């Protein structure tokens, strides 16, 4: 099933797995997709670099303000994002329930993000057209899910979470269904209505896809795998990636790049480690922004990004800990993004500044067999200074959608880093993400706020780390100064065959300006192309002072 098949490596565990699957499937219709297969995919190094074996659409339903109907409408930037629902209905037992999500056909929910100020109420999940809910959560709170194996890998409270007060949570446990899923929320009687924010990301599979519907029995059967996946997400490791190891060390000066040519033939870089040593700590942030990582695979440069941003930390290169990326905040970076190629490849580090640094690089590779699903790794970067922030959602003339990334080709979007300097004295991230995929007439992903997209809630943001991203830097309580968010996608990657356009509304609490730099991580075929990417210039690398924080701290 994996598009990257390692050569010369035989795992007894794999043989046992297939034997167990054979025994389990005797006399039964084998599922194309199940909770077990999804958990395997979530932590599969091989599958991360593949176009999906069963093509699906990645979609999102959220509580965005339903007054937003088109880019040329007066309410395109409407911001009452805790009000949107699909509809209200009365069920057979006489309950009035708000329908938050209703998908017909085979699919999988891959992410549920929610927050509110009053958690009272009841979530209900109805599967495969059943009029009876088979799963209830007794609060507007994913932390109240009763699946004992869930830890902080698959279920995360937000930094401001309290069981009784405001604050939200994000669930990454996949929830598959064969014929459909409806999710409702019943407001408790006799209390004042409060905003209910939610985002539900899901895969919509082609009709005829055989999927094992989520039940308590299915979850119980998968208990061990849920626990193992949760643990692995919090302690990431690439298993069996020791077939080939390359090391190089060099004093990196302007005009003298480090170039590492990789072995000929079908291989994949499965782990890349970079260590940058600087003599004076006050120069650290500047040097990490000046050093550019370039990756060329089969004659195509697919990676061009400052190492500070590639690490997930952004400006200042702070510490990061996630599934695909780790950094210690002192110059050591580990990337677990698989980087396959067919014939030839090279990795280079280029110093675009005038401050030298000692650099060490370690690469771990594995031979692979390339097939029709295998894709190249891309990391593209763009930045713009002086972007205007509006504080009026009704002011269409002065409120804009700023383009994070536009990508053409057959690809899977896998995440991004937003690192910025906020010149405004208050919160900058009130705007929603809008992601247009292929032939969308309306964004198939329409969010509820910048911090919500990055799996947090309620501004200003407190720094945090999770397997799926975080906020490595927030210099001040007001959000003035440097800030960084990043998000990576395991099961919620976005496949597309033509084009992906990712915009973010530029809305804040006060008028002002921001300097944005974004890094996009994605996999694509050899013809894939990003639009509007940037390169380093003198103004780009000049660091601004942070309020109350010096670079030596």
TIMIKE-117591 format. One line per 3 residues: number of its first residue (from 1); for each residue x, y, z of C-alpha. Coordinates in steps of 0.05 Angstrom, whole numbers. Layout:
BEGIN
NUM> X:Y:Z  ...
END
This chain:
BEGIN
1> 0:0:0  58:48:13  84:86:-47
4> 155:89:-18  178:18:-10  246:11:23
7> 293:-38:-10  337:-88:26  298:-81:91
10> 254:-137:117  212:-128:179  185:-189:215
13> 133:-143:246  105:-126:178  97:-201:161
16> 60:-211:227  16:-151:213  -4:-179:145
19> -17:-248:174  -63:-217:227  -99:-178:174
22> -109:-241:132  -137:-280:191  -182:-222:212
25> -210:-213:141  -230:-286:129  -305:-288:117
28> -312:-212:121  -314:-156:71  -246:-122:78
31> -249:-47:91  -210:1:46  -206:49:105
34> -211:34:179  -191:65:245  -130:18:246
37> -108:37:176  -117:111:190  -74:107:253
40> -20:71:213  -23:125:159  -19:181:211
43> 51:160:232  75:129:167  141:158:142
46> 130:126:74  58:149:64  74:222:80
49> 106:232:12  50:199:-29  -11:221:-66
52> -70:184:-33  -81:113:-56  -156:126:-54
55> -164:198:-77  -206:239:-29  -226:312:-21
58> -203:346:43  -258:394:65  -275:435:126
61> -341:457:159  -336:513:210  -376:565:249
64> -354:621:203  -403:679:195  -454:657:143
67> -461:728:118  -396:715:79  -422:690:13
70> -374:715:-41  -312:759:-49  -353:814:-82
73> -405:817:-27  -406:871:26  -401:819:82
76> -342:779:55  -302:795:118  -360:788:167
79> -332:767:234  -388:738:277  -352:671:272
82> -383:638:332  -453:638:302  -450:595:239
85> -483:527:236  -512:483:182  -584:485:207
88> -629:473:267  -673:410:271  -718:374:319
91> -704:300:326  -752:243:337  -746:249:413
94> -767:322:412  -698:352:423  -678:416:387
97> -607:407:362  -560:451:322  -530:412:264
100> -456:429:260  -436:377:208  -474:332:160
103> -437:291:107  -469:238:63  -427:180:37
106> -361:149:59  -313:195:97  -268:207:156
109> -266:265:205  -192:280:216  -194:341:262
112> -245:373:308  -225:441:337  -274:476:385
115> -277:531:437  -330:570:475  -340:609:540
118> -393:562:570  -382:487:560  -451:464:582
121> -491:424:531  -486:358:492  -451:337:428
124> -482:278:390  -454:236:333  -502:201:286
127> -470:150:238  -494:120:172  -563:151:173
130> -584:124:241  -636:168:277  -604:149:343
133> -539:180:366  -486:127:379  -437:174:413
136> -449:231:461  -402:281:494  -433:314:555
139> -404:384:543  -378:431:489  -311:401:504
142> -270:347:469  -232:336:534  -295:301:560
145> -288:244:509  -286:177:546  -233:139:507
148> -180:121:559  -124:110:509  -125:183:485
151> -67:223:511  -37:290:491  -15:264:424
154> -85:257:394  -125:303:441  -99:371:464
157> -129:424:510  -112:495:489  -66:536:532
160> -123:575:565  -167:513:576  -205:503:640
163> -259:450:649  -311:500:674  -291:565:640
166> -271:586:570  -218:552:528  -221:498:476
169> -190:433:453  -170:397:389  -183:323:373
172> -141:288:320  -167:217:331  -195:197:262
175> -270:183:260  -288:141:199  -358:128:173
178> -386:84:117  -449:121:94  -450:187:130
181> -441:226:194  -482:280:227  -457:319:288
184> -504:361:330  -501:403:392  -558:412:441
187> -557:478:479  -576:471:553  -643:501:569
190> -649:565:610  -580:595:597  -560:653:554
193> -534:636:485  -459:643:476  -414:639:415
196> -397:567:395  -335:563:352  -317:500:314
199> -277:473:256  -288:401:231  -238:378:178
202> -256:315:140  -241:270:81  -296:257:30
205> -282:191:-6  -311:167:-72  -376:128:-71
208> -361:54:-65  -303:63:-17  -311:11:38
211> -301:43:106  -308:13:176  -353:60:215
214> -329:85:283  -362:52:343  -343:42:415
217> -329:-31:397  -282:-9:341  -247:40:388
220> -239:-15:441  -211:-63:389  -160:-10:368
223> -143:10:440  -71:-14:437  -58:21:370
226> -90:85:395  -44:85:455  18:68:413
229> 2:122:362  -10:174:416  57:158:448
232> 94:158:381  65:226:362  95:255:426
235> 162:220:416  174:219:341  224:173:309
238> 236:149:238  243:73:244  293:36:199
241> 324:99:170  397:80:178  414:49:111
244> 459:108:92  488:165:132  524:227:105
247> 558:280:147  592:345:130  620:404:170
250> 641:472:145  651:544:165  596:577:124
253> 614:645:97  583:689:44  600:663:-25
256> 623:595:0  561:549:4  560:479:32
259> 538:430:-22  523:357:-8  510:312:-68
262> 466:252:-51  474:181:-76  450:166:-147
265> 387:126:-159  321:118:-122  329:143:-51
268> 294:185:1  323:231:54  284:209:115
271> 320:252:167  359:316:159  397:347:218
274> 428:416:216  470:446:271  490:519:268
277> 541:544:319  551:619:330  605:654:371
280> 560:707:400  489:693:421  465:762:401
283> 481:743:329  441:678:331  375:704:304
286> 408:742:248  451:683:226  393:633:228
289> 353:679:182  412:691:135  426:617:122
292> 384:589:66  368:515:57  364:494:-16
295> 342:425:-40  348:402:-112  316:337:-133
298> 321:308:-203  343:374:-231  288:415:-198
301> 299:462:-140  241:446:-94  266:476:-28
304> 287:548:-16  275:574:55  314:606:113
307> 334:552:163  300:592:219  233:586:183
310> 245:515:158  253:494:231  182:516:247
313> 207:569:295  210:629:249  246:693:266
316> 295:681:323  294:605:311  264:586:380
319> 253:515:404  203:471:367  177:401:382
322> 129:367:333  120:305:291  157:330:229
325> 203:382:260  245:391:323  293:447:343
328> 328:463:408  328:538:401  405:538:400
331> 418:521:327  402:446:324  345:428:276
334> 318:359:259  272:350:199  233:285:190
337> 201:306:125  214:249:75  248:275:12
340> 247:223:-44  281:227:-112  291:181:-172
343> 359:196:-201  400:252:-168  393:303:-112
346> 433:353:-71  425:393:-7  458:460:0
349> 465:513:54  479:584:30  499:643:75
352> 465:706:49  493:749:104  563:772:125
355> 567:735:192  603:668:187  578:606:224
358> 603:536:235  552:488:205  545:412:212
361> 496:372:170  475:299:179  432:263:128
364> 399:195:136  375:162:72  341:98:52
367> 336:64:-17  265:65:-43  223:41:-101
370> 190:99:-136  119:88:-161  61:128:-191
373> 41:158:-124  110:182:-101  117:258:-97
376> 174:307:-87  182:348:-23  173:424:-31
379> 185:480:18  170:549:-11  177:617:24
382> 148:685:13  146:750:53  119:820:51
385> 129:880:96  80:934:114  15:895:102
388> -44:937:126  -88:911:182  -161:932:184
391> -204:931:246  -270:938:209  -300:874:178
394> -350:917:138  -295:959:106  -283:921:41
397> -240:977:12  -187:972:66  -193:899:86
400> -156:848:44  -144:773:36  -68:765:38
403> -41:706:-1  -3:656:42  11:610:-16
406> -13:592:-86  11:525:-114  -2:494:-182
409> 4:419:-199  -15:352:-172  3:359:-98
412> -14:349:-25  -11:410:20  22:390:86
415> 29:452:129  58:521:139  96:570:183
418> 73:641:196  127:685:226  114:759:233
421> 128:825:265  65:860:290  73:936:288
424> 2:944:315  -4:951:391  -56:895:396
427> -79:828:367  -67:820:292  -99:752:278
430> -174:763:277  -177:742:203  -201:675:177
433> -164:628:130  -196:616:62  -169:557:22
436> -192:547:-50  -178:478:-80  -181:461:-154
439> -250:482:-181  -278:511:-116  -332:564:-126
442> -328:580:-52  -269:563:-6  -273:491:16
445> -237:513:79  -265:576:112  -239:587:182
448> -256:627:245  -191:662:262  -116:658:253
451> -102:625:321  -158:576:308  -126:552:244
454> -63:538:284  -100:496:337  -103:549:391
457> -159:594:415  -170:662:446  -120:718:434
460> -68:737:453  -33:671:446  11:636:497
463> 69:596:465  55:522:460  79:458:424
466> 40:398:399  55:341:349  15:380:297
469> 47:449:307  43:505:356  64:576:372
472> 138:576:387  144:652:395  100:707:424
475> 141:765:450  89:804:488  21:795:520
478> -8:846:472  19:807:412  60:868:391
481> 128:848:364  151:780:338  103:721:335
484> 106:653:302  54:599:288  62:534:251
487> 18:476:232  34:410:199  -17:360:171
490> -17:285:180  -87:259:162  -113:328:144
493> -66:340:86  -101:373:27  -94:337:-41
496> -106:375:-105  -95:363:-179  -95:433:-208
499> -86:490:-158  -89:510:-85  -98:582:-64
502> -90:598:11  -110:668:35  -116:699:104
505> -160:758:122  -120:817:148  -163:836:208
508> -139:858:276  -165:892:338  -133:958:316
511> -110:987:251  -36:979:238  13:940:196
514> 48:873:199  108:842:165  91:770:145
517> 136:713:123  105:645:107  136:578:93
520> 92:525:59  107:450:63  78:407:8
523> 89:347:-37  81:351:-112  99:322:-179
526> 159:347:-219  115:398:-255  88:430:-191
529> 101:505:-183  90:556:-128  71:628:-145
532> 97:692:-114  156:664:-75  209:711:-46
535> 283:712:-38  327:743:15  348:815:7
538> 381:864:54  316:891:81  289:821:92
541> 343:799:140  346:863:180  316:846:247
544> 269:893:283  274:903:359  225:863:399
547> 184:898:454  215:880:520  258:825:490
550> 329:829:464  360:779:417  411:759:470
553> 356:734:517
END
